[in-house]
């Protein structure tokens, strides 16, 4: 990930925000794109890609898309799964505390 410091910084931020509830949804999106050149293969339907983007939505509803280089896709997938597992664990812990202490 050292080759992509901006992506690394944003993933660290996503991890923190996800844990605090500031990020509501996030996922890795794969897209095929058309470049727009009339003589390109994509004009005939053979699109470029796939290109990967980290998509997420903040608690206030703002949506974001961050390009993920092909070399970092596996690491980003792993980080997303880690965030989701932590979020699930936190929800379970909160539910247990509420049941135990009746709040």
Residue pairs with C-beta under 8 A, 6 or more apart in sequence:
1 7
1 8
1 11
1 72
1 75
2 8
3 69
3 71
4 69
4 71
4 72
7 66
7 68
7 69
7 72
7 76
10 54
10 66
11 54
11 76
11 79
14 23
14 26
14 54
14 56
14 79
14 83
15 79
15 82
15 83
16 22
17 23
17 58
18 26
18 83
18 86
18 87
19 83
19 86
19 87
19 90
21 59
22 58
22 59
23 56
23 57
23 58
23 59
24 57
24 58
24 59
25 56
25 57
26 54
26 55
26 56
26 57
26 80
26 83
27 54
27 55
27 56
27 80
28 52
28 53
28 54
28 55
28 68
28 73
28 76
28 77
28 80
29 52
29 53
29 54
29 55
29 65
30 49
30 50
30 51
30 52
31 49
31 50
31 51
31 52
31 53
32 47
32 48
32 49
32 50
32 51
33 42
33 47
33 48
33 49
33 51
34 42
34 43
34 47
34 48
35 42
35 48
37 43
42 48
51 67
52 67
52 68
52 69
52 70
52 73
52 76
53 65
53 66
53 67
53 68
54 65
54 66
54 68
54 76
54 80
55 63
55 64
55 65
56 63
56 64
57 63
57 64
58 64
68 76
97 103
